[in-house]
Every structure is written in structure tokens, then in C-alpha cells.
Amino acid sequence: MAKKDGPTTIKKYANRRLYNTGTSTYVTLEDLALMVKSGEDFLVYDAKSGEDITRSVLTQIIFEQEAKGQNLLPVTFLRQLIRFYGDQIQALVPSYLEYSMASLTKEQSKLREQMSQTLGTGAFDAMEEQVRRNTEMFERAMRMFMPFPGSGETAREASPAAEAAKSEPAGDKGDLNALKDQLAEMQKKIDELAKPKG
């Protein structure tokens, strides 16, 4: 099949049916999920209004996958994501997530190779390092967007944990620590999965 120049156009009709204009066939969310996995780009438009509804359809695909028990999104992550809506750093979150996923995608062949070579926790060192780097980058970005009142430590190097603690309101765990806890929890689950059975 010849590679097209642009993304395939999918039209969504009032009866919720999805029409692939590239193949002139009706498709399902499952078909769209397979297109995503194969790297085929598409845009979804409401057939009546012409509005781009790609984001909501992709979110629907994720919902369907999660409903099947293929859970990629931990509950703590979902709660944290919801908390970011309307927050002052909401504009930063999409770029951070996009960068993190791009980095993970770039490293996935290396990760797969390491996982196939060993069943121990060493297979996840690269992933752990990537998570660590992403967390540090996120902390730096947070400091740029949320200046700390009364901070006289610009010349002095403070630990990321200390900086995060300074940015939190008194008595509040803070979004950054919740994100760190979530990453630690994910790493613990990955380590448990990597342990040899028996």
C-alpha cells in the first residue's frame, strides 16, 4: 500500500459510525487503535459540523483499551491528571507528557532488548533512568513557571526535594510529590514484574 502524504481523514456521523475516507469503509474504534499501532496517522472530523474531534476519539480508544483490562494508566496517575485541569501549570503538562512519551518511544527498542536479555531488575535500569531524568526536567520547569516567594537561594544549589517542598502550600502534599510517589509506585510494580517467578 502506497504511503500517503498526509493523515487519513475519518468522518464521524451522528449515528456514531466512523468512516475512513482513505479506504471508503466504515471502521470501529478497534480499527483506529490498530491504525495508531501501525503508525498510520489520521484525523477525525464530525461529519456535520466539520469540527476536529481527533482528541476525544483517541481518548475514547484509550477508555476502550482500559475497559478491556489492558491497564496502562494507574489510578493515582489519572487522579493527578484530573487535578492538573485548571491548575496554573496546566499548559505545561501536555508538553511534559509528550516529551516523556517521545523519550520512552525512542528508547523502547533498547528497553525491549535489555528485557529479552535478562529477567532481573537490571532490565529496567534504562527505564528508571529515563523516569529520573524526566522528573528532574519537570522539577526544573516547575521552578521556572512557579517562582518561589522569598527564595534567596538562586546562587546556591538546592536539592530537588527541598525545592519541591518549598513550592508546596503548608499542610498540602503538593502535586510534585504526588507525581514522584506515583513514579515510585510504578517503578515498584515494574520491579515486581521483573522478578523471576518461582
Salt bridges, closest charged atoms under 4 A:
GLU30 OE1 - LYS68 NZ 2.39
GLU107 OE1 - LYS110 NZ 3.07
GLU128 OE1 - ARG132 NH2 3.82
GLU129 OE1 - ARG132 NH1 2.45
GLU129 OE2 - ARG133 NE 3.62
GLU139 OE2 - LYS180 NZ 2.86
GLU153 OE2 - ARG156 NH2 2.06
GLU153 OE1 - LYS166 NZ 2.23
GLU163 OE2 - LYS166 NZ 3.84
ASP181 OD2 - LYS173 NZ 2.19
GLU185 OE2 - LYS189 NZ 3.43
